[in-house]
Amino acid sequence: MPKSDAEEADINPFTREERDAIIQAFQESKLYSYYAPLVQFLFFTGCRPSEAIALQWKHIRDRFILFEQAITVSTKGLALKSGLKTQPQRRFPLNHQLKDMLNVLRTQDDTSEVFIFRSKKGGIIDFGDFLNHAWKGYKNRHGREIDGLVTQLVKQGVVSEYRRPYQCRHTFVTLCLEADIDAKDVANWVGNSPEVIYRHYAGKKRDLQVPEL
């Protein structure tokens, strides 16, 4: 199974409490706080990481976010690709939570072509670098393990087990379903079919109980 398809099918979402702890850890980090808006956005929209990194200010409209491109890795490095994995484009409703977050990010110097989420130096985010440093951790040149923020939370017992950032997407979908939002609406928001939502998520609701008939 291709890696992207495997990640779509590997559903092991964070709890709401784990989600909030991860966001807080990034916000309070001295090293990686500049990644906090990206982490929030992934959790609050369920979009794919490649879609979030490719967003520019021109894609933020009055009532929705327009996803229509993605960042891919090519032989020449990071590249911008038109279209999404399963569709040419999609719209995501812009609620007050997202509006407030984006308003804090935007400066007067940000033109429509500027990327919303940027690296520490202001360029396009290398998601592999984000994963292997800020999120998971890495081994330095002396062989010492340097834990990323999520790995630290796992060792502290705040997060039950380590999961990759793609689980932010699965967390959003799962929480929507637990809030009784129709699977067809959730599918439209995240760029899946209702069949995929039913097949992969419907049987994983944590609060599902047999009714007393």
C-alpha positions as CSV (number, residue, x, y, z in Angstrom):
1,M,0.0,0.0,0.0
2,P,1.4,3.4,-0.9
3,K,2.5,5.4,2.1
4,S,-0.2,8.1,1.8
5,D,-2.9,5.4,1.5
6,A,-1.5,3.5,4.5
7,E,-1.6,6.7,6.6
8,E,-5.3,7.3,5.6
9,A,-6.1,3.7,6.8
10,D,-4.0,3.8,9.9
11,I,-6.5,5.4,12.3
12,N,-5.4,5.8,15.9
13,P,-6.6,9.3,16.9
14,F,-5.5,11.4,19.8
15,T,-8.1,12.1,22.5
16,R,-9.3,15.7,22.9
17,E,-7.1,16.0,26.0
18,E,-4.0,14.7,24.2
19,R,-4.7,17.1,21.3
20,D,-4.9,20.1,23.7
21,A,-1.7,19.0,25.5
22,I,0.2,18.7,22.2
23,I,-0.9,22.2,21.1
24,Q,0.0,23.7,24.4
25,A,3.4,22.0,24.3
26,F,4.2,23.6,20.9
27,Q,2.9,27.0,22.1
28,E,5.1,27.0,25.2
29,S,8.2,25.5,23.5
30,K,11.3,27.8,23.3
31,L,12.5,25.9,20.2
32,Y,9.4,25.1,18.3
33,S,6.7,27.6,19.1
34,Y,6.7,28.8,15.5
35,Y,5.2,25.4,14.6
36,A,2.2,25.9,17.0
37,P,-0.1,27.5,14.4
38,L,0.5,24.6,12.0
39,V,-0.2,22.0,14.6
40,Q,-3.4,23.8,15.6
41,F,-4.5,24.1,12.0
42,L,-4.0,20.4,11.4
43,F,-6.0,19.5,14.4
44,F,-8.8,22.0,13.7
45,T,-9.3,21.3,10.0
46,G,-8.3,17.7,9.4
47,C,-6.5,18.6,6.2
48,R,-3.5,16.7,5.0
49,P,-0.1,18.2,6.1
50,S,0.9,18.8,2.4
51,E,-2.3,20.9,1.9
52,A,-1.7,23.0,5.0
53,I,1.9,23.8,4.2
54,A,0.9,24.9,0.6
55,L,-1.7,27.4,1.8
56,Q,-1.2,31.0,0.9
57,W,-3.1,34.1,2.1
58,K,-5.0,34.2,-1.1
59,H,-6.7,31.0,-0.1
60,I,-8.3,32.5,2.9
61,R,-11.7,33.9,1.9
62,D,-14.5,35.6,4.0
63,R,-16.3,32.4,4.8
64,F,-14.1,29.5,3.7
65,I,-10.6,28.3,3.2
66,L,-9.8,27.1,-0.4
67,F,-7.6,24.1,-0.6
68,E,-6.3,23.7,-4.2
69,Q,-2.6,22.9,-4.1
70,A,-0.1,20.8,-2.1
71,I,3.6,20.6,-1.4
72,T,5.4,17.6,-2.7
73,V,8.9,16.3,-2.5
74,S,10.6,16.1,-5.9
75,T,14.2,15.4,-7.0
76,K,14.8,19.1,-6.9
77,G,13.4,19.5,-3.3
78,L,10.1,20.8,-2.2
79,A,7.6,21.6,-5.0
80,L,4.2,23.2,-5.3
81,K,1.6,21.1,-7.1
82,S,-1.8,22.2,-8.3
83,G,-4.7,20.0,-7.2
84,L,-5.2,17.7,-4.2
85,K,-5.0,14.0,-3.6
86,T,-8.6,13.1,-4.4
87,Q,-10.0,16.3,-6.0
88,P,-9.0,19.5,-7.8
89,Q,-10.0,21.7,-4.9
90,R,-12.3,21.9,-1.9
91,R,-13.7,24.5,0.5
92,F,-13.5,24.3,4.3
93,P,-15.9,26.4,6.4
94,L,-14.0,29.2,8.2
95,N,-15.3,29.3,11.8
96,H,-14.4,31.8,14.5
97,Q,-11.8,29.6,16.0
98,L,-9.8,29.5,12.7
99,K,-10.5,33.2,12.0
100,D,-9.0,34.2,15.3
101,M,-5.9,32.0,14.8
102,L,-5.3,33.3,11.3
103,N,-5.8,36.9,12.3
104,V,-3.0,36.6,14.8
105,L,-0.7,35.2,12.2
106,R,-1.2,37.7,9.5
107,T,0.9,40.9,9.3
108,Q,0.5,44.0,7.2
109,D,3.4,42.9,5.0
110,D,1.8,39.5,4.1
111,T,0.7,39.7,0.5
112,S,-1.7,37.2,-1.1
113,E,1.2,35.0,-2.4
114,V,2.8,34.6,1.0
115,F,2.6,31.2,2.6
116,I,0.7,31.2,5.9
117,F,2.8,28.6,7.7
118,R,6.5,29.2,7.4
119,S,9.7,27.7,8.7
120,K,11.9,29.5,11.3
121,K,13.7,31.3,8.5
122,G,10.5,32.3,6.8
123,G,10.5,29.7,3.9
124,I,8.3,26.7,3.1
125,I,8.1,24.2,5.9
126,D,9.9,21.0,5.3
127,F,7.5,18.6,6.9
128,G,10.1,15.9,7.3
129,D,12.2,18.3,9.3
130,F,9.2,19.1,11.4
131,L,8.5,15.4,12.0
132,N,12.0,14.4,12.8
133,H,12.9,17.3,15.1
134,A,9.9,19.1,16.6
135,W,7.4,16.3,16.7
136,K,9.3,13.0,17.2
137,G,12.9,13.8,17.9
138,Y,16.3,12.8,16.5
139,K,19.8,11.5,17.3
140,N,22.5,14.2,17.4
141,R,26.0,13.8,16.0
142,H,27.2,12.5,19.4
143,G,24.6,9.7,19.3
144,R,22.4,11.3,21.9
145,E,18.6,11.0,21.5
146,I,16.9,14.4,21.5
147,D,13.2,13.9,22.1
148,G,10.6,15.9,20.1
149,L,7.7,17.4,21.9
150,V,5.2,14.6,21.3
151,T,7.8,12.0,22.4
152,Q,8.3,14.0,25.6
153,L,4.6,14.0,26.3
154,V,4.5,10.2,25.8
155,K,7.3,9.7,28.3
156,Q,5.5,12.0,30.7
157,G,2.4,9.9,30.5
158,V,0.4,12.9,29.1
159,V,0.0,11.1,25.7
160,S,-0.8,7.4,25.8
161,E,1.5,6.4,22.9
162,Y,3.5,7.9,20.1
163,R,1.6,8.7,16.8
164,R,2.6,10.5,13.7
165,P,1.3,13.9,12.8
166,Y,-1.2,12.4,10.2
167,Q,-3.2,11.4,13.2
168,C,-4.2,15.0,13.6
169,R,-6.4,14.5,10.6
170,H,-7.9,11.3,12.1
171,T,-8.5,13.1,15.4
172,F,-10.5,15.8,13.7
173,V,-12.7,13.3,11.8
174,T,-13.2,11.2,14.9
175,L,-14.2,14.2,17.1
176,C,-16.6,15.4,14.4
177,L,-18.3,12.0,14.3
178,E,-18.4,11.9,18.1
179,A,-20.2,15.3,17.9
180,D,-22.8,13.7,15.7
181,I,-21.8,15.6,12.6
182,D,-23.1,13.8,9.5
183,A,-20.4,11.7,7.8
184,K,-21.2,13.2,4.4
185,D,-20.4,16.7,5.7
186,V,-17.2,15.5,7.4
187,A,-16.2,13.8,4.1
188,N,-16.7,17.1,2.2
189,W,-14.6,19.0,4.7
190,V,-11.6,16.6,4.6
191,G,-11.7,15.5,1.0
192,N,-12.8,11.9,1.4
193,S,-15.9,10.0,0.3
194,P,-18.7,9.2,2.8
195,E,-17.9,5.5,2.1
196,V,-14.3,6.0,3.4
197,I,-15.6,7.8,6.5
198,Y,-18.1,5.0,7.2
199,R,-15.6,2.2,6.5
200,H,-12.6,3.5,8.4
201,Y,-14.1,5.6,11.2
202,A,-17.7,4.7,12.0
203,G,-16.7,1.6,14.0
204,K,-14.0,3.4,16.0
205,K,-16.2,5.8,18.0
206,R,-14.9,5.6,21.6
207,D,-18.3,6.4,23.2
208,L,-20.3,3.8,21.2
209,Q,-22.5,1.8,23.4
210,V,-25.2,-0.8,22.8
211,P,-28.6,0.7,23.4
212,E,-31.1,-0.8,25.8
213,L,-33.8,-2.0,23.3
